[in-house]
């Protein structure tokens, strides 16, 4: 009888330790949840910047963590994922919990768009969108930090071209083209010497600057107060697909004009692509 009791106890203990061993092995081989971090840059010298981290969860939802530096202690900053690139602007796709100014943090569990369309971690990694962090609920027009996400993320590849002084003394600068994950390009024109009240149309033209040629692409207006305009390039004005790789090879130049009413006066100009020196 004692022998049977001892044998039973040994069997039970063996099962117990085997179970613990299996659990330990299982925990040791558990894969960490996937995550992706995007940069959020300050807007308008706000002093606020940080990151947005997307983490895939086992239930199919996504944890979105905003981590900012430079937020005021008493601030509460509405935050959203928007459609399109930050350069283009777009409507709210997903509302996020406000960033607490005291901690600079916000956490939101996401599983659908505002219209109820389901969205997963993989979907967000390929999403055509960007994040805006606003100053306050009463001042949504003021964006303090911003960053492109998903397919709009910048790859780190870029090319800049000089824009030299032309018909107006003292105005010159550069244009910077940055490659996106989806092959499109973010284009930023940066000029010095523009008048504060100026609005300067800018275009990509066919051929070299010395030859002249028709307009291929319209940037919009360079703001004289900042000397800048930022746009997203995915196609030419005639809807021909046109991305970062095309910019590097195009037979073209850029003109920045004095105003809509004085297009004949060119304030800055430079060859790009195949024509660059």
C-alpha positions in Angstrom: 0.0 0.0 0.0 2.8 2.4 0.9 4.5 1.5 -2.3 1.5 2.4 -4.4 1.2 5.7 -2.6 4.8 6.5 -3.3 4.5 5.5 -6.9 1.4 7.7 -7.4 3.2 10.7 -5.8 6.2 10.2 -8.1 3.9 10.1 -11.2 2.0 13.3 -10.1 5.3 15.2 -9.4 6.6 14.1 -12.8 3.5 15.4 -14.5 3.8 18.7 -12.5 7.4 19.4 -13.4 6.8 18.4 -17.1 4.0 20.9 -17.3 6.1 23.6 -15.9 8.9 22.7 -18.3 6.6 22.9 -21.3 5.2 26.2 -20.2 8.7 27.6 -19.8 9.7 26.4 -23.3 6.5 27.9 -24.7 7.1 31.3 -23.1 10.8 31.2 -24.2 9.8 30.8 -27.9 6.9 33.3 -27.9 7.5 35.8 -30.7 7.4 39.5 -29.7 4.5 41.6 -31.2 5.5 43.4 -34.3 5.8 47.2 -34.2 6.6 50.1 -36.4 7.7 53.6 -35.4 7.2 56.8 -37.4 8.7 60.3 -36.8 6.5 63.3 -35.8 8.3 66.5 -36.7 7.6 70.0 -35.2 5.4 72.4 -37.2 5.8 76.1 -37.2 8.6 76.2 -34.6 6.2 74.7 -32.0 9.1 72.9 -30.2 6.9 69.8 -30.2 8.2 66.6 -31.8 8.3 62.8 -31.1 7.2 59.5 -32.5 4.1 57.4 -33.2 4.5 53.7 -32.5 2.1 51.1 -34.0 2.1 47.7 -32.3 0.2 44.6 -33.7 -2.0 43.0 -31.0 -3.0 39.3 -30.8 -6.7 40.2 -31.1 -6.1 41.9 -34.5 -6.3 45.4 -33.2 -3.4 48.0 -33.1 -2.0 49.9 -30.2 -1.1 53.4 -31.4 1.3 55.2 -28.9 2.2 58.8 -29.4 5.3 60.0 -27.5 6.1 63.7 -27.7 8.6 66.1 -26.3 8.0 69.8 -25.7 4.3 69.7 -24.8 3.1 72.2 -22.2 2.2 70.8 -18.7 -1.4 71.9 -18.9 -1.9 71.0 -22.6 -4.3 68.5 -24.1 -3.6 68.0 -27.8 -6.2 66.4 -30.1 -4.6 63.9 -32.5 -5.8 62.2 -35.7 -4.7 59.9 -38.5 -5.6 61.7 -41.7 -6.0 60.5 -45.3 -3.3 61.4 -47.9 0.2 62.9 -47.3 0.8 65.8 -44.9 1.8 67.9 -47.9 -1.6 67.3 -49.6 -3.8 67.4 -46.5 -6.9 65.2 -46.0 -9.9 64.4 -43.8 -9.7 62.5 -40.5 -9.4 58.8 -41.0 -9.0 57.7 -37.4 -9.4 59.7 -34.2 -6.8 59.1 -31.5 -6.9 59.9 -27.8 -5.5 63.4 -27.0 -1.9 63.7 -26.0 -1.5 64.6 -22.3 0.7 67.7 -22.2 2.2 66.7 -18.8 3.4 63.3 -20.0 3.6 63.9 -23.8 1.8 60.6 -24.3 -1.3 59.1 -25.7 -2.5 55.5 -26.2 -5.3 54.4 -28.5 -6.5 50.9 -29.5 -7.4 51.0 -33.2 -9.4 48.4 -35.2 -11.4 50.5 -37.6 -11.7 53.8 -39.5 -14.1 56.5 -38.5 -16.6 55.2 -41.1 -16.4 51.7 -39.5 -14.1 50.1 -42.1 -12.0 47.5 -40.4 -8.3 48.2 -40.4 -5.4 46.0 -39.3 -1.7 46.4 -38.5 -0.8 45.4 -42.0 -3.3 47.8 -43.4 -1.8 50.7 -41.4 1.7 49.9 -42.6 0.4 50.4 -46.2 -2.0 53.2 -45.4 -2.1 56.4 -47.4 -2.0 58.8 -44.4 -0.3 61.0 -42.0 -0.7 62.1 -38.3 -1.5 65.5 -37.0 -1.1 66.7 -33.4 -3.1 69.9 -32.8 -2.6 72.7 -30.3 -5.9 72.3 -28.5 -9.6 71.3 -29.1 -10.3 75.1 -29.5 -7.5 75.6 -32.0 -7.5 72.6 -34.3 -6.1 74.8 -37.1 -2.8 75.0 -35.3 -0.8 71.9 -35.9 2.2 71.5 -33.5 3.6 68.1 -34.8 3.0 66.0 -37.9 4.3 63.0 -39.7 3.6 60.8 -42.8 2.9 57.1 -42.1 2.4 53.9 -44.0 3.1 54.1 -47.7 3.9 57.8 -47.4 6.9 57.2 -45.2 10.1 58.7 -46.5 12.8 56.2 -47.4 15.8 58.4 -46.7 16.7 58.8 -50.4 16.7 62.4 -51.6 18.1 64.7 -54.2 18.4 68.5 -54.1 18.9 71.0 -56.9 19.9 74.7 -56.7 17.5 77.4 -57.8 19.6 80.4 -58.8 18.8 84.1 -58.8 17.1 85.2 -62.1 15.2 88.4 -62.8 14.9 89.7 -59.2 18.1 90.4 -57.2 18.5 88.5 -53.9 16.1 85.6 -54.4 17.6 82.1 -54.6 17.5 78.7 -52.9 16.9 75.1 -53.6 14.4 72.3 -54.2 14.6 69.0 -52.3 13.0 65.9 -53.6 12.5 63.0 -51.1 11.5 59.5 -52.0 8.5 57.9 -50.4 8.0 54.2 -49.7 5.3 54.1 -52.5 7.7 55.6 -55.0 6.1 59.0 -55.0 8.1 62.2 -54.0 7.8 64.9 -51.5 9.0 68.1 -53.0 10.1 71.1 -50.9 11.1 74.5 -52.5 13.1 76.7 -50.1 14.0 80.2 -51.1 15.7 83.1 -49.4 14.9 86.8 -50.0 11.3 86.4 -50.9 9.0 89.4 -49.8 6.8 88.7 -46.8 3.6 89.5 -48.8 4.7 87.5 -51.9 3.0 84.5 -53.4 5.2 82.9 -56.1 3.9 80.4 -58.6 6.3 77.5 -59.3 6.4 74.9 -62.0 8.5 72.1 -63.5 9.0 72.8 -67.3 10.1 70.5 -70.1 13.7 70.9 -71.5 16.6 72.8 -70.0 16.3 76.4 -68.6 18.4 77.7 -71.5 15.9 76.1 -74.1 12.7 76.8 -72.3 9.6 74.6 -72.5 6.0 74.0 -71.5 4.8 73.3 -68.0 4.9 69.7 -66.9 4.0 70.0 -63.2 2.5 72.8 -61.0 3.8 73.0 -57.5 1.5 75.8 -56.3 2.5 79.0 -54.6 5.8 79.6 -52.7 4.8 81.5 -49.6 6.9 84.7 -49.5 6.7 84.9 -45.7 8.4 81.5 -45.3 10.0 81.1 -48.7 8.6 77.6 -48.9 6.1 75.3 -50.4 5.9 71.5 -49.9 3.9 69.3 -52.3 3.5 65.6 -53.1 4.4 64.5 -56.6 2.8 61.3 -58.0 1.8 62.5 -61.5 2.3 65.4 -64.0 -0.4 67.9 -64.8 -1.6 65.7 -67.7 -2.0 62.8 -65.2 1.0 60.9 -66.5 2.5 58.9 -63.5 5.6 60.7 -62.3 7.5 59.7 -59.1 10.9 60.1 -57.5 12.8 57.9 -59.9 11.4 59.9 -62.8 12.5 63.2 -61.3 16.1 62.0 -61.3 16.0 61.4 -65.1 13.6 64.0 -66.4 14.7 66.5 -69.0 13.4 69.6 -67.2 13.9 72.7 -65.1 12.1 74.7 -62.4 10.8 78.3 -62.7 9.6 80.3 -59.7 7.7 83.4 -60.8 7.2 86.8 -59.2 3.4 86.5 -59.0 0.3 85.2 -60.9 0.0 88.5 -62.7 3.8 88.7 -63.5 4.6 85.2 -64.8 7.1 86.7 -67.2 9.3 87.7 -64.3 11.2 84.7 -62.9 12.7 85.1 -59.4 14.5 81.8 -59.3 15.3 79.0 -61.7 17.3 75.8 -61.9 17.8 72.7 -64.1 16.8 69.3 -62.6 17.1 65.6 -63.5 19.1 64.9 -66.6 19.9 68.6 -67.0 21.5 69.1 -63.6 25.2 70.0 -63.7 
